[in-house]
Amino acid sequence: MESKTSVGFVRDVIAYASSHGISADEMCRELGIEPDLLLRPDEMVSGDLSHRAWLLAERLTGDTNIGLHIGESVHPSTLGLVGFVMLSCEKLDKALSKLIRYTNLLTDGVVGNISRSGRLAEVEISVTTDVANSLIDHPRQRIESSFAAIVTISRTLTGKGLPIREMRFVHTRPASVSEHSRIFTAPVLFSQEENKMIFAAEALDFPVLLANRDLLATFEAKANEHLHSMGQKETRARQVKKLIIAKMRGDLPAISDIARSLGVSERTLQRELAAEDTTFSGLVDAVRRGQAMRHLRDERTTVAEISFLLGFSEPSAFHRSFKRWTGMTPRAFRDSAL
């Protein structure tokens, strides 16, 4: 089985090359793909195609540090709804967790993880080896791009540089490391056992300063549309559904959070919902179903983004749930609704 990755990552590489005067159409022809493929963000492509796109872009631009430079150019607003989710987080630790989780949903070629231990924190990116994966033999550009993106996004979100203590890469040392030193401002080690960024844990508590009002307004409008559709008698179940919608930003709110917002104990809330012949898990399921159908009617929101926003562990879990709810796949529903 071969690794898969979102066509969005291939699109980003081609867009970077285009910004350096390279024809996107010519790149698509050389890669053997139709340009229209880049307009279908829900598509997954082979890891081999992604690898060939990186090699082609590096050759045509002559940029041997293309991974660092593509990562450096990332902005939360280019990440779509996940960018809004990151901007809505109060602190950097939550925002980075969202970014890593979303990336994990869009490729099975790597797995990211963030952890804290005492005064230090770590972001590790591991190349998966249980599938045919070009990253096993050629990790440099895509791994360096991921870490450079974390540095840039962290600075954009908080207004502060990430206090990196050390960078470790599995791949061998390139001929020049001046760009690595400029971007990471810390010792950079190569031929290591893991790909890892080690930084001061205090950075995880940096507050997120920016807000994208346009994306916020768009997302809240969708939520409010659902809220207004519940304009009947204010039962406890309806109160809970409103709070689930308001709090669901890439993570599912726990029943303890909802009970706290309502000023009751978790046990009391469970008893009140039982009296209305429902359960918290049933209400979560109903909210997810309703929000999924609303998001799918907006073709600007990808299926992967919807999966992320509704708190699913991976797109396949969302597909299974949506098929259970409607008897249709998300794509079939979108095709019939648009």
Phi, psi and omega in degrees: 000137183260147179296152178237153177213156180294139177298341178300326179291322176294319178301319181297321179294316180294323179295321178297315179297321179298324179292347177253022173087010179270137180288122178296320180297320179294323177296317179299318179298317181293329179277348180078032179234157175278139178305330180298336179301326182290345180267003181245081188295346178281347184288144171250140181236169182289151175299330178296318178298317178300315180299316180295326178295317178297314180299317181296314180296320179296317181293316185287326180274338185073014183266102181285350176249036186298326179297312178300318186286324175293315178299322181293338184270357183288140175229145180309326183294338178279354183266007178068220185295331178294329175297320176297317179301317179296318180293337181273350178286145181285326184229163185295326183300317180292319181298316179293324177299320178295316181299315181294316180298318181295318178298319178299330179286336189260356176205145173255014180277337178221161173227127179256155179207145177235138182212161179230137177216105181064235184271359182241151174233157182224141165244122180243138177237116183253137175278129181284142184241004181268006174226162173294116194221114180297339180292340179299317181263339185225068187274342199307299190297316184287326177290314179297324178297318181297315181289322177296323178296321179298318178299312183293315181295320179300318179293320180295318183289321190251343185077008182233147174287145179286123183282077184284136178260329181193143173245138178232133178232143178287323184289163184286161183294127176286172184300321179234139179238018182296324179289326176298315181295321180295315186283317187266343177045045182199165174303136180241119183251143180239170182056041179265174181278344180212159172267113189210139171250123179248126183215167180295128184297338180302334181296332180296339179265003176300131177288145175279122191265331189267160175215134177263098187295328181293312179294322179299314181297320180297312182294317181292328178298320178294318179295317182295327177301319179291319180299317182292335179287352179258033189283017176278196181306134185282082176281169177297322179299319179293322177299317180295317180298321177298318181291323177300314180299315183294328186263348185280104180226062181091347174231147175278129176293142179279156179299330178295323178294317181293317179299319180298318179296329180271353178075029178230168177281161179299319181295319179297317180297316178300320180292319180295320179291322177298324179294338177259017177059042176213175179224164178297316180296325177295322178291321176300315179300317181294318179295315179301317180298311181297316180293322179299315181293324178292316179295322182293338177282353176252105187291350177286343181261119183284161178298321179297320178294319178297316177304315180296311185297328182270007171080020178280149183290332179197159182303326181296327177292321177295317179302314181297316180295317182294322177295323178293320182291317193241346186078005181233157171281159177304319182293319179296320178296316180299316180299325182279338185269336184271000000 
